[in-house]
Amino acid sequence: MSKQNQKTRTIEEINQKILKGDVQVLTAEEMKKLVESSGVEVAFKEVDVVTTGTFGAMCSSGAVLNLGHSDPPIKIQRAWLNDVEVCHPGAAADLFVGATNSCEKKPFEYGGGHIIQELVAGNEVELRATAYGTDCYPRTAIKTTITKDDLNQFYLLNFRNCYQRYNCAVNCSDETIYTYMSKLLPRMRNATFSGAGELNPLMNDPDYETIGFGTKIFLGGGQGYIIGEGTQHSPKNLDGTLMVKGDAKNMLPEFLQGAAFTRYGTSLYVGLGIPIPILNEGLVRKTAIRDTEIFTDVIDYSVMRRDRPKLCKVSYAELKSGIINVNDKRVRVSSLSSLKMAKKVANTLKSWIEESQFTLTAPIERLPLDTVFKPMRQTQEIPFVSNVMQPAVTCMENEEIKIIAERMVTKSVNHIVVITPDGKLLGIVTSWDITRAMAESKKALSDIETRKIITAKPDEPLESASKRMAQHNISALPVIDSEHKVLGIVTSEDVSKLLGR
């Protein structure tokens, strides 16, 4: 069979074309257009490699640093870089900087991701370390500054990167919440999503025909390798992940950026791209995937449980449009990933291959397709609001204050929940409100009730409800369902009895 008519090619053949400078490379974005305009057969004949890319917050990232030995030597027990405490996982002079490690002075603003970016940029970082001292490592403290040039090894080592796709997050509660999906406004006033969709490396080869242990990749502006499946790898659910490694001394801060999520913590934005060798027409079809074919779940992040409610499914085409429909409501949606940077990753990788600076590697072992992501084994149960909530004593807004006061005394409660005729939450009245009404000769309940109410859900952890009461300096939370119907009430006294506070 002539090379022009052959239906397969090898990585070795593609590498020969790379070294000769006559390889044909398209980005994933370009490949999709070619397949749509010219068909699979033409695309296979014309294209050798498709480059992919993603750029987003990848919290399970970090870096291994070897400091070398001080004089006198120290066996580090605890260490800080720019006041960010880092892990000392090995022998005397090795550190691991996790992207989510927080600065002690600015815990929600600066962290391990920023340290990695600063070191990659060539900036000085302050090192402090302490130790208990031994005969061979007598030193008990050290303070100095370091740059990447002072380090023996500086490896990016990310144990869960490049999620194949990710949830879309909304908040159905009445309060703003702060999450790793950023700030979520109440009552679904916004939504956020992550991932590059049709540009994502794993979406362009979803059964890992060319991706596995030993695959060379674009990582953080330099070259790196896949070293196995990432943690929480769940390919059956299209939630594959990668574990990757690369020499951070050769990376660029443009593609490794420290980030902070308001009132949540820090992370590291990572640029990652994989070249997909077009070995057969099947890979042409895979790399032709479109955002209209990639779906993810819209999840209610206000529910404080592992298994949150799935409200509906949306495509990445809908997500990238800026508007999605959730239960007949139009919701504005924004991306936490940078599609502009994802395209830059794919284009940079394309230019490296075209300029013979990057050759392809066949995986020594393909990523597994049957991995199951299991939940944590728990040997102790924790209490939830439903375990302690009491029936709520209620009233209607048109009732007289005197009658409500009598009800408080009769029922021996300090809180009465104001409801609508169909049982939905309207307000709350406390014994203090009643006392004030009597003193000021107030007649109407609407003059004294609290309308801006902090609530709880029955399936949320009791500790979360307790924190909310302390945060707002209140002593009770009406418990409501998703339709705002009152199910009960939880008080600080109930919490204290159960938690011993």
N, C-alpha and C positions, 0 to 999 in steps of 0.2 A: 504494500500500500504506500502511495506517495505521501510525503509529509503534508502536502496541501490537503489531502483527503483524510488524514488520520483523525480518529475520534478521541484519542488520548495523547497526553504528553507527560513527561516526567519533570520532577524538580531539577534533576541534573541537566536536562535539556534547557530548562528556563535559565538556570544559572550560567550556562555557557553563553546564552544570548545576553544576559546582564553584563558579563565580562567583556563581550564583544561590542557592547553599546547599541545593540539593535533590538532590545526587549520592548514589548508593547505593554504599557501600564496605564490603567484607568483607575480613578477613584471609584468608590462604590456609587457615588452620586452619578458619575459619568456612565458607569456600566449599565445602570438601570435604564437610562435614556437610550443607550445603544441597543439594548435588547428589545425595548419597546418599538424602536424605529426600524430595526433591521432583522430581528429574530435571533434565536438561540444559535443556530449554525454559523451565521456570519460573525456573531460575537465571539464564539469559540475560536474561529479561524484568526480573528484579528487581535485578540487579547490574551496575554500570557499571565498577567498578575492584576488583581484588584486590591487596592489599598483601602482600609477601613479606619475609623477613628472614633474615639469618644473622649470627652473631657468633662469630668464632674467630680463631686465630692466623694472620695473613697476613704471612708473613716478607718477601715482595717488596713491601713498603710503605716509604714515606719521605716526606720533606717538603723542598720548595725554600724557602730563606730568602734574602731580600735584605737585607743589613745596612745599606746606605748607605755613604758614604765617610767615613773618619776624617780627622782633620787633624793632621799631614800625612797624605796618603792612602797606603794600603798595597795592594799587589797580592798578595793572600793566596796563599801556596803550600801551607801546611799549617794546619789549624785543629782545635781541640778544643772541645767543649761539655761542661762538667762532666767533663772528662778522657776523653770519648768522641771519638776522632778521627773527623772527618767528611770527606766528599768536597768538593773544590773543583773543580767541573766546568766553570766558565765564566770570566767576566771577574773583575775585582778583588774584588767584594764579594758574590758569590753562593756559597751553600753548599747541599749536599744531605745530609740526615741520613737514612741508611738504618736501618731498624728493627733490623737485626741487627748494626750496628756495636757493638763491645764497648768497655766502659770499661777503660782501662789498669790501673786499681787494683782493679776488681771485675769481671773479664771475663765471669764466668758469672752475674752477679747484676744488672748494670745496663748499659743500652745505649741505642741510638738510639731504640727504642720508648719508653723511659722519658723521654727528652729531649722527644720529640714530645708525650707526655702532659703533662709539666710545663709546656711552653710553652702548650699549649691551655688548661691550668688557670689561666694567668696568672702562674705562678711565675717568679722570676728564675733565669737560667741563666748560668753563668760562660763567657765566651768567651776563648780564647787563640788567637793566630794568629802565624805567622812568615812571613817573605818574604825574597827575596834582594835586594830594593831596586833601583829603576831611577831614571832622571832624573825621570820624571813620577810615580812611586810610590816616594818615597825611604824610607818607613818600613819597618823590618825586623821589628818585633814590636809586638804590642798585647795588652793584657789588660783586660777590662771585663766588665760584666754586661748582659744583655739580657732583655727580656720580649717577648711577641708584639706589644705596642703600639709597641715600638721598631722593629719590622721594617716595611719597605715592602711586601713580599709574604711571605706565609707560606701556601704551598699544599701540601696533601696531594697527593702524586703517586705513586700505587700502580700498578706495572706488571704485577702479577699478583695479583688478588683474586678472591674468590667462586668458588672451585673448585666445579664442578657437583656433584661427589661426591669422596670421597677413600678411600684404602685403609684397611683395618683392619690393625693391626700386631700381630704376635706375635714371640716370641723362642724358637726351638727349641734354642738352645745351652745349655750348662751354666753360663753366666755371665750376670749382670745386665748389660744394655747400656743406654746413655743416648743417646737419639735425639731428633729433632724431633717424634717421636710419643711423647715423654716416656720415663719409666723403664719398661723392659720386663724383667720377671722371667724367670729361666731356665725351660726346659722348659714353656713356655706356661702359666705360672702366672697370667698376666693378658693382656689385650688392650686396645688403645686404638683409637679411631676419631675422625674429625673430620667436620664438616659437619652441616647442619640437615635433610638428607633432604627430606621433602615440603614443608618451609617454604622451601627454598633457591630464590632467584630464578630461576636458570637451569633448575631442574627443572620450574618452572611454565610455562616457555615454551621448551622444549628446542630448537626450531628457530628461535628468535630472531625470531619474527614481529613482535614489538613492541619488541625490544631491539637497540640498536646505537649507532653514533656519534651523540652528541647527546642520548641519553636522559637525562632528569633523574632523579636517584636520591636516596635517603637515604644519607648518607655521614658516619659519625663524629658523628652528632647534628646535622648541618647538611645543607645541600643541595649536591649535587655532580653530576657528569656522567660518563657513559661516554665515553671518548675513543678507544675502539677495542678490538680483541681483546686479551686479556692475553697475556703471554709463555707459551709452552708450551700454548697453546690447542689442544685436540685434540677437537673436537666429535664426530667419528666414534666416539670411544670414550666419549662422554658425560663428557668431561673438559674442558668449556669453561671459559674464564677471562675476566676483564675487566680492562681498563686504565681507571683512574678518576682523577678530579681534583676537588678542591674547595677552597674557602677555609677553611683551618684556623682562622682567627681567629673564625669563627662556629660552630665545632664544640664538642663537650662532652666532657670527660675520661671521663665515664661510658661513652661509646661508643668511646673510643680509649684502651686501657689497655696500658701496657708490661708485658711478661712475661719471665720467665726460665725456661728448661728446664734442670733439674739436669745439670751437666757436659756441656751441649751449647751453650747460648748464649741470646741474647735475641731477642725478637720483639715484635710489636705486635698486640694483639687489636683487630679493626676491626668495627664494626657497619655493615652494608650492607643496604639494602632497595630493591627496585624495584617500582613500581606497574605492574601488568599491566592495561592497558585491555581490557575484555571487548568486543571488536569483532565477534565472531561466536561461534557455538556451538562451533566448533572450539577456541577459547580456553577456553571453559567446561570442555570435556573435559580439556584439558591441565592446567588448574588444579585438577582433581579428583584428580590423581595421589596415590597413597598410598605410605607407607613400605614396604608389602608388595610394591610393584612396582619398587622401586629397589634394585638389587643392587650390591655392590662386592666386591673380592677381599680375602681374608685373605692377607697377605704375611709371609713369614719375614724379619724385618729383621736377623737375625743373620748372614745371608749378605752379605758385603761386596762385592757386585757391583751393577752398574746394573740387571740383570734378575734380580730376586730370585724365589725359588720362590713360585708361587701355590698355596696349599694347598686352598682351596675358595672358594665364593661364599656370601655371607650378605646378607640384606636389612637395610635400615635399621630395619625393625620388630624384627628379631632383635637388632640392635645396641642399640636403645633399651630392650630388655627387660632388659639387664644380663647376659645369659648367651647365649653362642653355642656351637655344637658344631663342633669342628674335628677331623676324623679320629677320630670317636667319643669325643672328650674334651670335657667341659663346661668352658668357659673363661669366667671373669669378664671382662666388658668394660666400659670406662668411656669417657665422651666427653671430648674435649679442647675441644670447643666448648660454648657455653652456650645450651641450648635456651630457657631462661628469658629471656636477653637477646635471642635471635632473635625471640621472640614480642613482646618489648617494642619492638624495631625496627619490626615489622609494625604493631603497635598505635599507635605514635607517628606513623608515616607515615599511617595511616588517619585519625587525628585531625587532622593537618595538612590533608589533602584535604577532610575534612568541614567544617573551619573556614575553607576558602577560602585557606589559606596556601601551598598547593602545587598547581600545575597540571601537566598532563602535556605532554610533548614527543614528537613523532614522531621516530624516528631518521632522520638524514640518510642513513645507510647502514647496512644490517643487518650484523650480525656474520657472518663467513664460516662456511660449513658444511663446507668441504672442506680446511681447514688440516691439515697433517701435522706432527706434532711429531717432529723428527729428533734422533738422538743427536749428541753432540759428535764432530767429526772428530779423530782422534788419529793423529799421525804417528810416535809413539814408543810401543813396547810397554813395559809394566812387568812385573817378575817376580811370579809367584804361588808359593804354597807348593808346588804340584805340580811346579814347575820345579826345585826343589832337594831335595825330601824324599828320604830314603834308606829302603831297606827296614829295618823295625824288627827288632832282635834281641829275641826274646820268651822268656818262661818261664811256667810255671804256678805257682800259689801254693803247691802242695804240694812243689815241688822244694827240695832242700837248698841252703843258702846257699853251701856250698863249691863245688857244681856251677855255681851261677850266677857265682861269682867266677871260676872257670876259664873259663866262657863269655865273660866280659868280656875276659879276657886273650887268649883265642884269636881273638875277633872284633875286638879292638882298639877297643872302644867304652867309653864312660863311662855309658851308660844302657841299661837293659834294661826292656822294657815287660811288665808282668804282664797276662796275658789269661785269659779264661774258655775252656773247651773249644770254644766256638763262635766264638772269635776276638774277643770283645768286650773293651773296655778295662776293666781292674780296678784297676791301679795302676802305679807306676813305681819302679824301684830305680836308684840312682846308685852310682858307685864309692865315693863318700864314705859312703853307707849301708853298703856292704859292709865298708869299713874300720872303721866304728863297730861293726858287728856282731861282727867278729873281736875287737876290743878289749874289748867287753863280753860276749863269749861268748854272743851271741844265737844261737838255733838255728832259730827259725821265721821264715820270710820275712814273715809278717804283722806281726811285731814291728818291722820296719824299713822296709817299703814305704810310699810316699806314696799315700794313697787319694784325697785331694782334688787332682785333677789338672787342670792348665791345658792345654787342647788347642788344636789348629788344624784348619781345614778345608782340603782341597786347593785349592779355588778362591778362597781369600781372598788379598789382596795380601800379598806377603812382608813389606812394611814394617809392616803391622799385626801380623803374628806377631812381628816383631822388637821392636816396642814392647811387646807383651804380655810377652815374656821379660824386658825391662828393668824393666817395671813390677813384676813379681813376683820379680825377682832370681833367675831360673832360667836354665838353659842349654840346655833342650830342650823341645819340645812334641810329644807323640804326635799324629799326624794321623789323624782318624777320619771315618767317614761318618755319615749321618743316623741309622743304627742303632747307633752307637757301636762299630762294628767297626774294628779297627786297620788302617790303610792304609800307615803308614810313620811316620817321625819326621823332624823338622827340628831342627837344632841351631844354636846361636849361631855355631859355626864355619862351618857351611854358609852362614849369612846373611852373615857377614863376607867370605867368599870372593866372593860374588856382588855384594854392595853396596859392598864396599871399606871396611868399617868395622873 
